[in-house]
Amino acid sequence: MNKEEIRMNLNKFLKMYFDSCKEIYREINFEKITSTQFKYLKEIYKRERVTTTELAELLQLSKPTITEFIQKFIDSNIVKRTQSEDDKRVFYLTLTDIGKTLATTNTLESIRMVENMEKILTKEELETLSTIFKKFGEG
């Protein structure tokens, strides 16, 4: 097998992966989200609840910048703001169910990709592919 054939086959594999991603986005009715927005959602997801100020500090952004993104998330029902019971001046950001789904879409995408691969490959071929992928992580 020559390098060009490997490259072309890799592109077919990547197309299958990206098509799997698009399927997930369509299913959750959110087809466009930027990598920056993913980063913010994942940070909120990791912390479970965080204030806007804490999030701005964690991401090394100004509070107005983070507030603008958070408001878009709230308007899209991705994030909710909850008032602290201890200190009524403090509001926590948490993810809605949709937000949690979006924050973990990379998991959903890879699950979908494996499902699509199972339709095409035999069990043995999947095991071989898994062994190859494992080598990538070791390199």
C-alpha positions as CSV (number, residue, x, y, z in Angstrom):
1,M,0.0,0.0,0.0
2,N,1.4,3.4,-1.0
3,K,1.3,6.6,1.0
4,E,-1.4,8.2,-1.2
5,E,-3.7,5.2,-0.7
6,I,-3.2,5.4,3.0
7,R,-4.0,9.1,2.9
8,M,-7.1,8.6,0.9
9,N,-8.3,5.8,3.2
10,L,-7.6,7.9,6.2
11,N,-9.7,10.7,4.7
12,K,-12.6,8.2,4.3
13,F,-12.2,7.2,8.0
14,L,-12.2,10.9,9.0
15,K,-15.3,11.6,6.9
16,M,-17.1,8.7,8.7
17,Y,-16.1,10.2,12.0
18,F,-17.3,13.7,11.1
19,D,-20.5,12.3,9.7
20,S,-21.1,10.6,13.0
21,C,-20.5,13.9,14.8
22,K,-23.1,15.6,12.6
23,E,-25.6,12.9,13.4
24,I,-25.2,13.6,17.1
25,Y,-25.5,17.4,16.6
26,R,-28.7,16.9,14.6
27,E,-30.1,14.6,17.3
28,I,-29.5,17.2,20.0
29,N,-30.6,20.1,17.8
30,F,-27.4,21.9,18.1
31,E,-25.4,21.8,15.0
32,K,-23.0,24.6,15.5
33,I,-20.8,25.1,18.5
34,T,-17.3,26.5,18.5
35,S,-14.3,24.9,20.1
36,T,-14.1,27.9,22.5
37,Q,-17.7,27.3,23.6
38,F,-16.8,23.6,24.1
39,K,-13.9,24.6,26.3
40,Y,-16.2,26.8,28.4
41,L,-18.9,24.1,28.7
42,K,-16.3,21.4,29.6
43,E,-14.9,23.7,32.4
44,I,-18.4,24.2,33.8
45,Y,-19.1,20.5,33.5
46,K,-15.9,19.6,35.4
47,R,-16.7,21.9,38.2
48,E,-20.4,21.1,38.4
49,R,-21.1,24.6,39.6
50,V,-19.0,27.7,39.3
51,T,-19.5,31.4,39.5
52,T,-18.9,33.7,36.5
53,T,-15.9,35.3,38.3
54,E,-14.4,31.9,39.0
55,L,-14.9,30.8,35.4
56,A,-13.3,34.0,34.1
57,E,-10.3,33.4,36.3
58,L,-10.0,29.7,35.4
59,L,-10.1,30.6,31.7
60,Q,-8.0,33.7,32.1
61,L,-10.7,35.9,30.5
62,S,-12.2,39.2,31.4
63,K,-15.5,39.0,33.3
64,P,-17.4,40.9,30.5
65,T,-16.1,38.4,27.9
66,I,-17.2,35.4,29.9
67,T,-20.5,37.0,30.8
68,E,-21.4,37.5,27.1
69,F,-20.8,33.8,26.4
70,I,-22.7,32.7,29.5
71,Q,-25.7,34.8,28.5
72,K,-25.8,33.1,25.1
73,F,-25.7,29.8,26.9
74,I,-28.5,30.8,29.2
75,D,-30.6,32.1,26.3
76,S,-30.0,28.7,24.5
77,N,-31.0,26.7,27.6
78,I,-27.5,25.3,27.9
79,V,-26.5,26.9,31.2
80,K,-28.6,28.0,34.1
81,R,-27.8,30.5,36.8
82,T,-28.8,29.6,40.4
83,Q,-28.7,31.9,43.3
84,S,-26.7,30.7,46.3
85,E,-28.8,29.9,49.4
86,D,-25.9,31.0,51.7
87,D,-25.1,34.3,50.0
88,K,-27.8,35.9,47.9
89,R,-25.2,38.0,46.0
90,V,-23.6,34.8,44.5
91,F,-25.0,33.0,41.5
92,Y,-23.7,29.6,40.3
93,L,-23.5,28.5,36.8
94,T,-24.6,24.9,36.1
95,L,-25.3,23.0,32.9
96,T,-28.8,22.0,31.9
97,D,-29.4,18.5,30.6
98,I,-28.7,19.9,27.1
99,G,-25.6,21.5,28.3
100,K,-24.3,18.3,29.9
101,T,-25.0,16.5,26.6
102,L,-23.1,19.1,24.7
103,A,-20.2,19.1,27.1
104,T,-19.8,15.3,26.6
105,T,-20.5,15.2,22.9
106,N,-17.0,13.9,22.2
107,T,-18.0,10.8,24.1
108,L,-21.3,10.6,22.2
109,E,-19.4,11.2,18.9
110,S,-17.0,8.4,19.5
111,I,-19.8,6.0,20.6
112,R,-21.6,6.8,17.4
113,M,-18.5,6.2,15.4
114,V,-18.0,2.8,16.9
115,E,-21.6,1.9,16.2
116,N,-21.1,2.9,12.6
117,M,-17.9,1.0,12.4
118,E,-19.6,-2.1,13.8
119,K,-21.9,-2.0,10.7
120,I,-19.0,-2.3,8.4
121,L,-16.2,-4.2,10.1
122,T,-16.1,-7.7,11.6
123,K,-15.3,-8.2,15.2
124,E,-11.8,-9.3,14.3
125,E,-11.3,-6.1,12.2
126,L,-12.5,-4.0,15.1
127,E,-10.0,-5.7,17.4
128,T,-7.2,-5.1,15.0
129,L,-8.2,-1.4,14.6
130,S,-8.4,-1.0,18.4
131,T,-4.8,-2.5,18.7
132,I,-3.6,0.0,16.0
133,F,-5.3,2.9,17.8
134,K,-3.7,1.8,21.1
135,K,-0.3,2.1,19.4
136,F,-1.0,5.7,18.5
137,G,-1.5,6.5,22.2
138,E,1.8,4.8,23.1
139,G,3.9,6.6,20.5
